């Protein structure tokens, strides 16, 4: 999965689990059901839930009756922590190195990187104000 898709798929996964009220092993949702909602391959979902599990957002169990469930209430999961959990792409990247000997090429990468840091910080701050519960409010 591309970096740009990690965060949206993770947010979708968590929103689906919250919508289904999956807060215990008995309420676990299988990777095939989650994958059908996105739509993607169940393997992608299992990789995603592994990352979300490492971050303490979900728990998983394998097998025929396996699946994933939330470890926190939807209103306690902020999207900045989801982004961090899956190392997603909400950042703008980094400037390539400039050409040596070119006054613009030597100075611009640092200036562009500083501008991108400010933008990334703003994006993270905005995501910190949004919860998974906010995502499903209109469902």
N, CA, C and O atoms as CSV, one atom per row, in Angstrom:
chain,resi,resn,atom,element,x,y,z
A,1,UNK,N,N,0.842,-1.170,0.000
A,1,UNK,CA,C,0.000,0.000,0.000
A,1,UNK,C,C,0.887,1.232,0.000
A,1,UNK,O,O,1.902,1.283,0.695
A,2,UNK,N,N,0.500,2.204,-0.772
A,2,UNK,CA,C,1.293,3.426,-0.831
A,2,UNK,C,C,1.168,4.205,0.475
A,2,UNK,O,O,0.173,4.094,1.190
A,3,UNK,N,N,2.195,4.993,0.768
A,3,UNK,CA,C,2.181,5.816,1.972
A,3,UNK,C,C,0.946,6.706,2.025
A,3,UNK,O,O,0.387,6.937,3.097
A,4,UNK,N,N,0.527,7.197,0.883
A,4,UNK,CA,C,-0.595,8.128,0.856
A,4,UNK,C,C,-1.918,7.453,1.199
A,4,UNK,O,O,-2.892,8.139,1.510
A,5,UNK,N,N,-1.974,6.131,1.150
A,5,UNK,CA,C,-3.206,5.412,1.450
A,5,UNK,C,C,-3.261,4.859,2.875
A,5,UNK,O,O,-4.336,4.481,3.341
A,6,UNK,N,N,-2.139,4.806,3.568
A,6,UNK,CA,C,-2.127,4.214,4.911
A,6,UNK,C,C,-3.088,4.903,5.864
A,6,UNK,O,O,-3.914,4.254,6.505
A,7,UNK,N,N,-2.976,6.216,5.951
A,7,UNK,CA,C,-3.813,6.950,6.892
A,7,UNK,C,C,-5.301,6.837,6.558
A,7,UNK,O,O,-6.089,6.525,7.451
A,8,UNK,N,N,-5.722,7.079,5.310
A,8,UNK,CA,C,-7.159,6.945,5.017
A,8,UNK,C,C,-7.696,5.548,5.294
A,8,UNK,O,O,-8.814,5.408,5.791
A,9,UNK,N,N,-6.921,4.511,4.982
A,9,UNK,CA,C,-7.371,3.143,5.235
A,9,UNK,C,C,-7.450,2.876,6.740
A,9,UNK,O,O,-8.381,2.218,7.203
A,10,UNK,N,N,-6.491,3.375,7.496
A,10,UNK,CA,C,-6.513,3.199,8.948
A,10,UNK,C,C,-7.709,3.922,9.557
A,10,UNK,O,O,-8.399,3.366,10.412
A,11,UNK,N,N,-7.959,5.153,9.124
A,11,UNK,CA,C,-9.094,5.916,9.640
A,11,UNK,C,C,-10.411,5.215,9.298
A,11,UNK,O,O,-11.312,5.137,10.132
A,12,UNK,N,N,-10.514,4.714,8.085
A,12,UNK,CA,C,-11.714,3.984,7.657
A,12,UNK,C,C,-11.905,2.741,8.522
A,12,UNK,O,O,-13.013,2.461,8.981
A,13,UNK,N,N,-10.827,2.002,8.739
A,13,UNK,CA,C,-10.881,0.782,9.552
A,13,UNK,C,C,-11.387,1.091,10.958
A,13,UNK,O,O,-12.283,0.415,11.461
A,14,UNK,N,N,-10.817,2.106,11.586
A,14,UNK,CA,C,-11.226,2.461,12.939
A,14,UNK,C,C,-12.671,2.956,12.972
A,14,UNK,O,O,-13.419,2.627,13.893
A,15,UNK,N,N,-13.062,3.738,11.980
A,15,UNK,CA,C,-14.437,4.228,11.921
A,15,UNK,C,C,-15.418,3.071,11.753
A,15,UNK,O,O,-16.490,3.070,12.357
A,16,UNK,N,N,-15.054,2.099,10.942
A,16,UNK,CA,C,-15.933,0.943,10.738
A,16,UNK,C,C,-16.074,0.155,12.035
A,16,UNK,O,O,-17.177,-0.250,12.402
A,17,UNK,N,N,-14.970,-0.060,12.721
A,17,UNK,CA,C,-15.028,-0.784,13.999
A,17,UNK,C,C,-15.899,-0.035,15.004
A,17,UNK,O,O,-16.684,-0.653,15.722
A,18,UNK,N,N,-15.768,1.278,15.060
A,18,UNK,CA,C,-16.587,2.078,15.976
A,18,UNK,C,C,-18.064,2.005,15.584
A,18,UNK,O,O,-18.935,1.851,16.439
A,19,UNK,N,N,-18.328,2.114,14.305
A,19,UNK,CA,C,-19.708,2.047,13.819
A,19,UNK,C,C,-20.358,0.716,14.181
A,19,UNK,O,O,-21.539,0.664,14.525
A,20,UNK,N,N,-19.583,-0.349,14.101
A,20,UNK,CA,C,-20.086,-1.686,14.442
A,20,UNK,C,C,-20.110,-1.931,15.948
A,20,UNK,O,O,-20.636,-2.951,16.394
A,21,UNK,N,N,-19.553,-1.021,16.735
A,21,UNK,CA,C,-19.518,-1.212,18.185
A,21,UNK,C,C,-18.588,-2.328,18.606
A,21,UNK,O,O,-18.846,-3.029,19.586
A,22,UNK,N,N,-17.501,-2.493,17.860
A,22,UNK,CA,C,-16.539,-3.574,18.123
A,22,UNK,C,C,-15.546,-3.132,19.195
A,22,UNK,O,O,-14.505,-2.545,18.900
A,23,UNK,N,N,-15.900,-3.432,20.458
A,23,UNK,CA,C,-15.065,-3.044,21.594
A,23,UNK,C,C,-14.628,-4.249,22.431
A,23,UNK,O,O,-14.101,-4.080,23.531
A,24,UNK,N,N,-14.843,-5.463,21.917
A,24,UNK,CA,C,-14.396,-6.670,22.629
A,24,UNK,C,C,-14.156,-7.786,21.626
A,24,UNK,O,O,-14.575,-7.702,20.471
A,25,UNK,N,N,-13.483,-8.824,22.078
A,25,UNK,CA,C,-13.189,-9.952,21.191
A,25,UNK,C,C,-14.475,-10.553,20.628
A,25,UNK,O,O,-14.515,-10.987,19.477
A,26,UNK,N,N,-15.511,-10.575,21.439
A,26,UNK,CA,C,-16.789,-11.131,20.981
A,26,UNK,C,C,-17.396,-10.304,19.850
A,26,UNK,O,O,-18.214,-10.814,19.083
A,27,UNK,N,N,-17.013,-9.058,19.740
A,27,UNK,CA,C,-17.544,-8.172,18.709
A,27,UNK,C,C,-16.541,-7.947,17.575
A,27,UNK,O,O,-16.752,-7.085,16.721
A,28,UNK,N,N,-15.467,-8.708,17.565
A,28,UNK,CA,C,-14.400,-8.533,16.570
A,28,UNK,C,C,-14.959,-8.592,15.150
A,28,UNK,O,O,-15.881,-9.352,14.854
A,29,UNK,N,N,-14.376,-7.773,14.287
A,29,UNK,CA,C,-14.761,-7.723,12.875
A,29,UNK,C,C,-13.612,-8.315,12.068
A,29,UNK,O,O,-12.457,-7.925,12.238
A,30,UNK,N,N,-13.936,-9.250,11.199
A,30,UNK,CA,C,-12.904,-9.940,10.418
A,30,UNK,C,C,-12.272,-9.019,9.383
A,30,UNK,O,O,-12.863,-8.024,8.964
A,31,UNK,N,N,-11.068,-9.376,8.986
A,31,UNK,CA,C,-10.362,-8.586,7.974
A,31,UNK,C,C,-11.095,-8.621,6.639
A,31,UNK,O,O,-11.026,-7.658,5.875
A,32,UNK,N,N,-11.789,-9.707,6.345
A,32,UNK,CA,C,-12.519,-9.764,5.075
A,32,UNK,C,C,-13.721,-8.823,5.084
A,32,UNK,O,O,-14.042,-8.236,4.051
A,33,UNK,N,N,-14.391,-8.667,6.217
A,33,UNK,CA,C,-15.511,-7.729,6.312
A,33,UNK,C,C,-14.985,-6.300,6.218
A,33,UNK,O,O,-15.549,-5.475,5.499
A,34,UNK,N,N,-13.908,-6.007,6.939
A,34,UNK,CA,C,-13.308,-4.672,6.865
A,34,UNK,C,C,-12.848,-4.366,5.439
A,34,UNK,O,O,-13.070,-3.266,4.933
A,35,UNK,N,N,-12.213,-5.333,4.803
A,35,UNK,CA,C,-11.695,-5.139,3.447
A,35,UNK,C,C,-12.821,-4.858,2.458
A,35,UNK,O,O,-12.646,-4.065,1.533
A,36,UNK,N,N,-13.967,-5.495,2.641
A,36,UNK,CA,C,-15.102,-5.281,1.740
A,36,UNK,C,C,-15.638,-3.858,1.876
A,36,UNK,O,O,-16.156,-3.300,0.909
A,37,UNK,N,N,-15.520,-3.272,3.049
A,37,UNK,CA,C,-16.017,-1.919,3.272
A,37,UNK,C,C,-15.141,-0.870,2.614
A,37,UNK,O,O,-15.631,0.204,2.265
A,38,UNK,N,N,-13.855,-1.153,2.435
A,38,UNK,CA,C,-12.924,-0.088,2.023
A,38,UNK,C,C,-12.923,0.211,0.519
A,38,UNK,O,O,-12.869,1.407,0.235
A,39,UNK,N,N,-12.968,-0.608,-0.431
A,39,UNK,CA,C,-12.607,-2.007,-0.589
A,39,UNK,C,C,-11.105,-2.183,-0.858
A,39,UNK,O,O,-10.471,-1.404,-1.570
A,40,UNK,N,N,-10.591,-3.223,-0.262
A,40,UNK,CA,C,-9.194,-3.588,-0.458
A,40,UNK,C,C,-9.057,-5.071,-0.144
A,40,UNK,O,O,-10.052,-5.760,0.084
A,41,UNK,N,N,-7.849,-5.546,-0.135
A,41,UNK,CA,C,-7.570,-6.941,0.145
A,41,UNK,C,C,-7.488,-7.160,1.658
A,41,UNK,O,O,-6.941,-6.311,2.361
A,42,UNK,N,N,-8.014,-8.272,2.179
A,42,UNK,CA,C,-7.916,-8.556,3.614
A,42,UNK,C,C,-6.474,-8.551,4.146
A,42,UNK,O,O,-6.246,-8.241,5.315
A,43,UNK,N,N,-5.518,-8.890,3.301
A,43,UNK,CA,C,-4.115,-8.865,3.729
A,43,UNK,C,C,-3.698,-7.434,4.084
A,43,UNK,O,O,-2.962,-7.220,5.048
A,44,UNK,N,N,-4.165,-6.464,3.309
A,44,UNK,CA,C,-3.878,-5.056,3.584
A,44,UNK,C,C,-4.441,-4.681,4.953
A,44,UNK,O,O,-3.790,-3.979,5.727
A,45,UNK,N,N,-5.639,-5.149,5.243
A,45,UNK,CA,C,-6.274,-4.850,6.529
A,45,UNK,C,C,-5.503,-5.499,7.668
A,45,UNK,O,O,-5.301,-4.874,8.710
A,46,UNK,N,N,-5.079,-6.716,7.491
A,46,UNK,CA,C,-4.315,-7.389,8.562
A,46,UNK,C,C,-3.008,-6.662,8.842
A,46,UNK,O,O,-2.606,-6.540,9.999
A,47,UNK,N,N,-2.343,-6.182,7.807
A,47,UNK,CA,C,-1.111,-5.393,8.012
A,47,UNK,C,C,-1.430,-4.089,8.752
A,47,UNK,O,O,-0.693,-3.670,9.646
A,48,UNK,N,N,-2.528,-3.467,8.366
A,48,UNK,CA,C,-2.937,-2.212,8.985
A,48,UNK,C,C,-3.288,-2.427,10.455
A,48,UNK,O,O,-2.858,-1.663,11.319
A,49,UNK,N,N,-4.068,-3.466,10.735
A,49,UNK,CA,C,-4.474,-3.692,12.128
A,49,UNK,C,C,-3.285,-4.095,12.993
A,49,UNK,O,O,-3.298,-3.871,14.203
A,50,UNK,N,N,-2.266,-4.681,12.392
A,50,UNK,CA,C,-1.042,-4.973,13.148
A,50,UNK,C,C,-0.395,-3.672,13.605
A,50,UNK,O,O,0.038,-3.562,14.752
A,51,UNK,N,N,-0.328,-2.699,12.724
A,51,UNK,CA,C,0.241,-1.396,13.094
A,51,UNK,C,C,-0.625,-0.687,14.133
A,51,UNK,O,O,-0.107,-0.098,15.082
A,52,UNK,N,N,-1.927,-0.744,13.954
A,52,UNK,CA,C,-2.837,-0.104,14.907
A,52,UNK,C,C,-2.779,-0.801,16.266
A,52,UNK,O,O,-2.951,-0.167,17.307
A,53,UNK,N,N,-2.538,-2.094,16.245
A,53,UNK,CA,C,-2.403,-2.855,17.489
A,53,UNK,C,C,-1.135,-2.456,18.240
A,53,UNK,O,O,-1.162,-2.287,19.459
A,54,UNK,N,N,-0.038,-2.307,17.525
A,54,UNK,CA,C,1.224,-1.874,18.146
A,54,UNK,C,C,1.084,-0.512,18.802
A,54,UNK,O,O,1.777,-0.216,19.776
A,55,UNK,N,N,0.190,0.320,18.274
A,55,UNK,CA,C,-0.044,1.661,18.821
A,55,UNK,C,C,-1.072,1.649,19.953
A,55,UNK,O,O,-1.361,2.690,20.543
A,56,UNK,N,N,-1.621,0.476,20.255
A,56,UNK,CA,C,-2.590,0.374,21.343
A,56,UNK,C,C,-3.990,0.854,20.999
A,56,UNK,O,O,-4.780,1.159,21.892
A,57,UNK,N,N,-4.300,0.923,19.716
A,57,UNK,CA,C,-5.623,1.393,19.299
A,57,UNK,C,C,-6.609,0.255,19.096
A,57,UNK,O,O,-7.804,0.415,19.341
A,58,UNK,N,N,-6.117,-0.891,18.652
A,58,UNK,CA,C,-6.973,-2.059,18.448
A,58,UNK,C,C,-6.290,-3.290,19.024
A,58,UNK,O,O,-5.095,-3.290,19.321
A,59,UNK,N,N,-7.084,-4.326,19.170
A,59,UNK,CA,C,-6.553,-5.655,19.487
A,59,UNK,C,C,-7.016,-6.571,18.364
A,59,UNK,O,O,-8.028,-6.310,17.713
A,60,UNK,N,N,-6.276,-7.635,18.147
A,60,UNK,CA,C,-6.631,-8.566,17.086
A,60,UNK,C,C,-6.456,-9.996,17.577
A,60,UNK,O,O,-5.703,-10.265,18.513
A,61,UNK,N,N,-7.163,-10.895,16.928
A,61,UNK,CA,C,-6.915,-12.320,17.125
A,61,UNK,C,C,-7.077,-12.977,15.764
A,61,UNK,O,O,-7.884,-12.552,14.937
A,62,UNK,N,N,-6.297,-14.013,15.555
A,62,UNK,CA,C,-6.315,-14.675,14.253
A,62,UNK,C,C,-7.204,-15.908,14.302
A,62,UNK,O,O,-7.675,-16.319,15.362
A,63,UNK,N,N,-7.414,-16.470,13.157
A,63,UNK,CA,C,-8.210,-17.683,13.062
A,63,UNK,C,C,-9.577,-17.426,12.462
A,63,UNK,O,O,-9.911,-16.306,12.077
A,64,UNK,N,N,-10.359,-18.491,12.393
A,64,UNK,CA,C,-11.675,-18.434,11.762
A,64,UNK,C,C,-12.581,-17.418,12.451
A,64,UNK,O,O,-13.320,-16.697,11.780
A,65,UNK,N,N,-12.536,-17.353,13.750
A,65,UNK,CA,C,-13.390,-16.396,14.468
A,65,UNK,C,C,-12.608,-15.149,14.869
A,65,UNK,O,O,-13.005,-14.421,15.780
A,66,UNK,N,N,-11.497,-14.911,14.183
A,66,UNK,CA,C,-10.637,-13.781,14.506
A,66,UNK,C,C,-11.147,-12.478,13.949
A,66,UNK,O,O,-12.177,-12.418,13.276
A,67,UNK,N,N,-10.400,-11.438,14.248
A,67,UNK,CA,C,-10.747,-10.119,13.760
A,67,UNK,C,C,-10.099,-9.044,14.606
A,67,UNK,O,O,-9.143,-9.305,15.337
A,68,UNK,N,N,-10.621,-7.844,14.503
A,68,UNK,CA,C,-10.078,-6.702,15.231
A,68,UNK,C,C,-11.197,-6.010,15.990
A,68,UNK,O,O,-12.361,-6.063,15.594
A,69,UNK,N,N,-10.824,-5.354,17.095
A,69,UNK,CA,C,-11.759,-4.550,17.867
A,69,UNK,C,C,-11.001,-3.392,18.487
A,69,UNK,O,O,-9.782,-3.446,18.652
A,70,UNK,N,N,-11.731,-2.354,18.826
A,70,UNK,CA,C,-11.133,-1.144,19.384
A,70,UNK,C,C,-10.780,-1.331,20.856
A,70,UNK,O,O,-11.503,-1.989,21.604
A,71,UNK,N,N,-9.674,-0.749,21.252
A,71,UNK,CA,C,-9.262,-0.746,22.653
A,71,UNK,C,C,-9.615,0.563,23.348
A,71,UNK,O,O,-9.557,0.660,24.574
A,72,UNK,N,N,-9.980,1.565,22.559
A,72,UNK,CA,C,-10.371,2.874,23.087
A,72,UNK,C,C,-11.699,3.258,22.465
A,72,UNK,O,O,-12.033,2.816,21.366
A,73,UNK,N,N,-12.440,4.070,23.163
A,73,UNK,CA,C,-13.679,4.603,22.593
A,73,UNK,C,C,-13.335,5.513,21.412
A,73,UNK,O,O,-12.269,6.128,21.372
A,74,UNK,N,N,-14.245,5.584,20.469
A,74,UNK,CA,C,-14.005,6.366,19.252
A,74,UNK,C,C,-13.724,7.831,19.547
A,74,UNK,O,O,-12.963,8.470,18.820
A,75,UNK,N,N,-14.325,8.374,20.600
A,75,UNK,CA,C,-14.086,9.785,20.905
A,75,UNK,C,C,-12.755,10.024,21.613
A,75,UNK,O,O,-12.395,11.167,21.895
A,76,UNK,N,N,-12.030,8.949,21.898
A,76,UNK,CA,C,-10.711,9.068,22.530
A,76,UNK,C,C,-9.570,8.790,21.550
A,76,UNK,O,O,-8.398,8.838,21.923
A,77,UNK,N,N,-9.919,8.501,20.306
A,77,UNK,CA,C,-8.896,8.238,19.282
A,77,UNK,C,C,-8.822,9.444,18.366
A,77,UNK,O,O,-9.734,9.698,17.579
A,78,UNK,N,N,-7.726,10.185,18.475
A,78,UNK,CA,C,-7.522,11.374,17.654
A,78,UNK,C,C,-6.760,10.999,16.388
A,78,UNK,O,O,-5.904,10.116,16.406
A,79,UNK,N,N,-7.076,11.669,15.308
A,79,UNK,CA,C,-6.512,11.281,14.017
A,79,UNK,C,C,-5.005,11.502,13.917
A,79,UNK,O,O,-4.353,10.848,13.103
A,80,UNK,N,N,-4.432,12.397,14.716
A,80,UNK,CA,C,-2.980,12.534,14.687
A,80,UNK,C,C,-2.296,11.282,15.211
A,80,UNK,O,O,-1.217,10.923,14.740
A,81,UNK,N,N,-2.922,10.602,16.198
A,81,UNK,CA,C,-2.321,9.361,16.693
A,81,UNK,C,C,-2.507,8.219,15.699
A,81,UNK,O,O,-1.690,7.300,15.651
A,82,UNK,N,N,-3.571,8.271,14.912
A,82,UNK,CA,C,-3.777,7.278,13.851
A,82,UNK,C,C,-2.689,7.456,12.792
A,82,UNK,O,O,-2.069,6.487,12.354
A,83,UNK,N,N,-2.472,8.682,12.395
A,83,UNK,CA,C,-1.427,8.979,11.408
A,83,UNK,C,C,-0.069,8.484,11.897
A,83,UNK,O,O,0.681,7.858,11.149
A,84,UNK,N,N,0.229,8.764,13.135
A,84,UNK,CA,C,1.498,8.334,13.717
A,84,UNK,C,C,1.594,6.811,13.771
A,84,UNK,O,O,2.653,6.242,13.506
A,85,UNK,N,N,0.498,6.161,14.111
A,85,UNK,CA,C,0.490,4.696,14.250
A,85,UNK,C,C,0.840,3.992,12.950
A,85,UNK,O,O,1.519,2.965,12.959
A,86,UNK,N,N,0.385,4.534,11.845
A,86,UNK,CA,C,0.590,3.861,10.560
A,86,UNK,C,C,1.674,4.513,9.714
A,86,UNK,O,O,1.887,4.137,8.562
A,87,UNK,N,N,2.359,5.497,10.297
A,87,UNK,CA,C,3.427,6.196,9.579
A,87,UNK,C,C,2.923,6.647,8.215
A,87,UNK,O,O,3.598,6.491,7.198
A,88,UNK,N,N,1.733,7.201,8.223
A,88,UNK,CA,C,1.065,7.612,6.994
A,88,UNK,C,C,1.653,8.858,6.388
A,88,UNK,O,O,2.593,9.454,6.913
A,89,UNK,N,N,1.082,9.231,5.283
A,89,UNK,CA,C,1.611,10.353,4.518
A,89,UNK,C,C,0.672,11.538,4.602
A,89,UNK,O,O,-0.193,11.715,3.744
A,90,UNK,N,N,0.839,12.349,5.633
A,90,UNK,CA,C,0.120,13.613,5.680
A,90,UNK,C,C,1.158,14.706,5.543
A,90,UNK,O,O,0.836,15.894,5.532
A,91,UNK,N,N,2.397,14.293,5.439
A,91,UNK,CA,C,3.467,15.272,5.301
A,91,UNK,C,C,3.711,15.570,3.836
A,91,UNK,O,O,3.307,14.814,2.952
A,92,UNK,N,N,4.354,16.644,3.605
A,92,UNK,CA,C,4.576,17.097,2.233
A,92,UNK,C,C,5.843,16.523,1.614
A,92,UNK,O,O,6.094,16.724,0.426
A,93,UNK,N,N,6.625,15.830,2.381
A,93,UNK,CA,C,7.871,15.274,1.881
A,93,UNK,C,C,9.043,16.130,2.273
A,93,UNK,O,O,8.984,16.862,3.261
A,94,UNK,N,N,10.099,16.044,1.512
A,94,UNK,CA,C,11.269,16.882,1.766
A,94,UNK,C,C,11.833,17.329,0.422
A,94,UNK,O,O,11.689,16.657,-0.600
A,95,UNK,N,N,12.461,18.457,0.463
A,95,UNK,CA,C,13.016,19.022,-0.766
A,95,UNK,C,C,14.245,18.226,-1.208
A,95,UNK,O,O,15.042,17.805,-0.369
A,96,UNK,N,N,14.402,18.020,-2.498
A,96,UNK,CA,C,15.611,17.339,-2.978
A,96,UNK,C,C,16.816,18.259,-2.816
A,96,UNK,O,O,16.668,19.480,-2.763
A,97,UNK,N,N,17.991,17.679,-2.739
A,97,UNK,CA,C,19.183,18.537,-2.608
A,97,UNK,C,C,19.346,19.382,-3.867
A,97,UNK,O,O,19.047,18.937,-4.975
A,98,UNK,N,N,19.814,20.574,-3.681
A,98,UNK,CA,C,20.024,21.489,-4.811
A,98,UNK,C,C,21.368,21.244,-5.469
A,98,UNK,O,O,22.228,20.545,-4.932
A,99,UNK,N,N,21.526,21.823,-6.621
A,99,UNK,CA,C,22.777,21.698,-7.364
A,99,UNK,C,C,23.870,22.522,-6.701
A,99,UNK,O,O,23.666,23.687,-6.359
A,100,UNK,N,N,25.026,21.904,-6.523
A,100,UNK,CA,C,26.177,22.627,-5.957
A,100,UNK,C,C,26.602,23.723,-6.918
A,100,UNK,O,O,26.626,23.542,-8.135
A,101,UNK,N,N,26.933,24.849,-6.341
A,101,UNK,CA,C,27.380,25.970,-7.156
A,101,UNK,C,C,26.256,26.895,-7.588
A,101,UNK,O,O,26.514,27.997,-8.072
A,102,UNK,N,N,25.023,26.466,-7.422
A,102,UNK,CA,C,23.879,27.307,-7.783
A,102,UNK,C,C,23.388,27.989,-6.507
A,102,UNK,O,O,23.052,27.299,-5.545
A,103,UNK,N,N,23.336,29.311,-6.469
A,103,UNK,CA,C,22.911,29.986,-5.242
A,103,UNK,C,C,21.487,29.622,-4.827
A,103,UNK,O,O,21.202,29.502,-3.636
A,104,UNK,N,N,20.605,29.449,-5.784
A,104,UNK,CA,C,19.236,29.043,-5.449
A,104,UNK,C,C,19.226,27.580,-5.021
A,104,UNK,O,O,18.633,27.231,-4.000
A,105,UNK,N,N,19.881,26.728,-5.800
A,105,UNK,CA,C,19.917,25.293,-5.509
A,105,UNK,C,C,20.507,24.974,-4.150
A,105,UNK,O,O,20.117,23.989,-3.523
A,106,UNK,N,N,21.443,25.793,-3.682
A,106,UNK,CA,C,22.065,25.546,-2.386
A,106,UNK,C,C,21.205,26.043,-1.228
A,106,UNK,O,O,21.270,25.484,-0.134
A,107,UNK,N,N,20.412,27.068,-1.446
A,107,UNK,CA,C,19.650,27.669,-0.352
A,107,UNK,C,C,18.195,27.196,-0.275
A,107,UNK,O,O,17.633,27.098,0.816
A,108,UNK,N,N,17.599,26.909,-1.403
A,108,UNK,CA,C,16.167,26.602,-1.430
A,108,UNK,C,C,15.796,25.333,-0.664
A,108,UNK,O,O,14.784,25.354,0.036
A,109,UNK,N,N,16.542,24.229,-0.747
A,109,UNK,CA,C,16.106,23.042,-0.005
A,109,UNK,C,C,15.864,23.310,1.488
A,109,UNK,O,O,14.873,22.843,2.050
A,110,UNK,N,N,16.762,24.055,2.122
A,110,UNK,CA,C,16.585,24.362,3.542
A,110,UNK,C,C,15.331,25.209,3.747
A,110,UNK,O,O,14.548,24.940,4.658
A,111,UNK,N,N,15.136,26.214,2.922
A,111,UNK,CA,C,13.970,27.094,3.051
A,111,UNK,C,C,12.667,26.329,2.804
A,111,UNK,O,O,11.689,26.512,3.528
A,112,UNK,N,N,12.660,25.481,1.789
A,112,UNK,CA,C,11.459,24.688,1.488
A,112,UNK,C,C,11.180,23.702,2.616
A,112,UNK,O,O,10.029,23.525,3.014
A,113,UNK,N,N,12.228,23.058,3.134
A,113,UNK,CA,C,12.032,22.113,4.236
A,113,UNK,C,C,11.464,22.805,5.475
A,113,UNK,O,O,10.619,22.240,6.169
A,114,UNK,N,N,11.915,24.001,5.748
A,114,UNK,CA,C,11.376,24.757,6.885
A,114,UNK,C,C,9.895,25.082,6.669
A,114,UNK,O,O,9.092,24.974,7.595
A,115,UNK,N,N,9.542,25.475,5.460
A,115,UNK,CA,C,8.139,25.764,5.143
A,115,UNK,C,C,7.282,24.506,5.284
A,115,UNK,O,O,6.156,24.575,5.777
A,116,UNK,N,N,7.807,23.365,4.855
A,116,UNK,CA,C,7.068,22.113,4.959
A,116,UNK,C,C,6.909,21.678,6.415
A,116,UNK,O,O,5.882,21.097,6.768
A,117,UNK,N,N,7.896,21.944,7.263
A,117,UNK,CA,C,7.768,21.644,8.696
A,117,UNK,C,C,6.598,22.407,9.301
A,117,UNK,O,O,5.818,21.855,10.077
A,118,UNK,N,N,6.482,23.681,8.939
A,118,UNK,CA,C,5.378,24.509,9.440
A,118,UNK,C,C,4.038,23.921,8.972
A,118,UNK,O,O,3.098,23.808,9.759
A,119,UNK,N,N,3.957,23.553,7.702
A,119,UNK,CA,C,2.723,22.988,7.152
A,119,UNK,C,C,2.389,21.651,7.799
A,119,UNK,O,O,1.230,21.394,8.127
A,120,UNK,N,N,3.393,20.799,7.985
A,120,UNK,CA,C,3.165,19.496,8.624
A,120,UNK,C,C,2.679,19.670,10.055
A,120,UNK,O,O,1.791,18.947,10.507
A,121,UNK,N,N,3.254,20.617,10.758
A,121,UNK,CA,C,2.838,20.888,12.124
A,121,UNK,C,C,1.382,21.352,12.163
A,121,UNK,O,O,0.620,20.944,13.040
A,122,UNK,N,N,1.005,22.190,11.229
A,122,UNK,CA,C,-0.379,22.659,11.148
A,122,UNK,C,C,-1.327,21.499,10.857
A,122,UNK,O,O,-2.401,21.409,11.451
A,123,UNK,N,N,-0.935,20.619,9.951
A,123,UNK,CA,C,-1.767,19.457,9.628
A,123,UNK,C,C,-1.923,18.553,10.843
A,123,UNK,O,O,-3.028,18.098,11.140
A,124,UNK,N,N,-0.835,18.291,11.542
A,124,UNK,CA,C,-0.893,17.455,12.739
A,124,UNK,C,C,-1.782,18.090,13.807
A,124,UNK,O,O,-2.562,17.401,14.464
A,125,UNK,N,N,-1.660,19.391,13.972
A,125,UNK,CA,C,-2.500,20.099,14.932
A,125,UNK,C,C,-3.976,20.000,14.585
A,125,UNK,O,O,-4.818,19.835,15.467
A,126,UNK,N,N,-4.284,20.101,13.310
A,126,UNK,CA,C,-5.680,19.980,12.873
A,126,UNK,C,C,-6.204,18.568,13.108
A,126,UNK,O,O,-7.335,18.397,13.562
A,127,UNK,N,N,-5.391,17.554,12.803
A,127,UNK,CA,C,-5.812,16.165,13.008
A,127,UNK,C,C,-5.993,15.845,14.488
A,127,UNK,O,O,-6.821,15.005,14.839
A,128,UNK,N,N,-5.240,16.495,15.349
A,128,UNK,CA,C,-5.345,16.267,16.789
A,128,UNK,C,C,-6.706,16.699,17.328
A,128,UNK,O,O,-7.111,16.272,18.409
A,129,UNK,N,N,-7.406,17.538,16.582
A,129,UNK,CA,C,-8.712,18.036,17.019
A,129,UNK,C,C,-9.871,17.179,16.519
A,129,UNK,O,O,-11.024,17.419,16.878
A,130,UNK,N,N,-9.568,16.191,15.698
A,130,UNK,CA,C,-10.606,15.349,15.098
A,130,UNK,C,C,-10.473,13.929,15.642
A,130,UNK,O,O,-9.375,13.376,15.694
A,131,UNK,N,N,-11.596,13.350,16.042
A,131,UNK,CA,C,-11.591,11.982,16.562
A,131,UNK,C,C,-12.275,11.036,15.576
A,131,UNK,O,O,-12.928,11.469,14.627
A,132,UNK,N,N,-12.113,9.757,15.818
A,132,UNK,CA,C,-12.812,8.758,15.017
A,132,UNK,C,C,-14.322,8.953,15.174
A,132,UNK,O,O,-15.073,8.770,14.216
A,133,UNK,N,N,-14.766,9.321,16.371
A,133,UNK,CA,C,-16.201,9.587,16.581
A,133,UNK,C,C,-16.690,10.699,15.671
A,133,UNK,O,O,-17.810,10.637,15.162
A,134,UNK,N,N,-15.863,11.718,15.461
A,134,UNK,CA,C,-16.242,12.796,14.552
A,134,UNK,C,C,-16.452,12.281,13.136
A,134,UNK,O,O,-17.327,12.767,12.420
A,135,UNK,N,N,-15.657,11.305,12.733
A,135,UNK,CA,C,-15.777,10.755,11.385
A,135,UNK,C,C,-17.106,10.060,11.163
A,135,UNK,O,O,-17.649,10.089,10.059
A,136,UNK,N,N,-17.633,9.436,12.203
A,136,UNK,CA,C,-18.852,8.654,12.028
A,136,UNK,C,C,-20.112,9.377,12.499
A,136,UNK,O,O,-21.196,8.794,12.495
A,137,UNK,N,N,-19.982,10.620,12.898
A,137,UNK,CA,C,-21.142,11.377,13.376
A,137,UNK,C,C,-22.284,11.438,12.367
A,137,UNK,O,O,-23.451,11.432,12.759
A,138,UNK,N,N,-21.975,11.495,11.105
A,138,UNK,CA,C,-23.029,11.648,10.092
A,138,UNK,C,C,-23.456,10.341,9.432
A,138,UNK,O,O,-24.170,10.345,8.429
A,139,UNK,N,N,-23.020,9.242,9.995
A,139,UNK,CA,C,-23.384,7.948,9.399
A,139,UNK,C,C,-24.761,7.527,9.905
A,139,UNK,O,O,-25.259,6.467,9.529
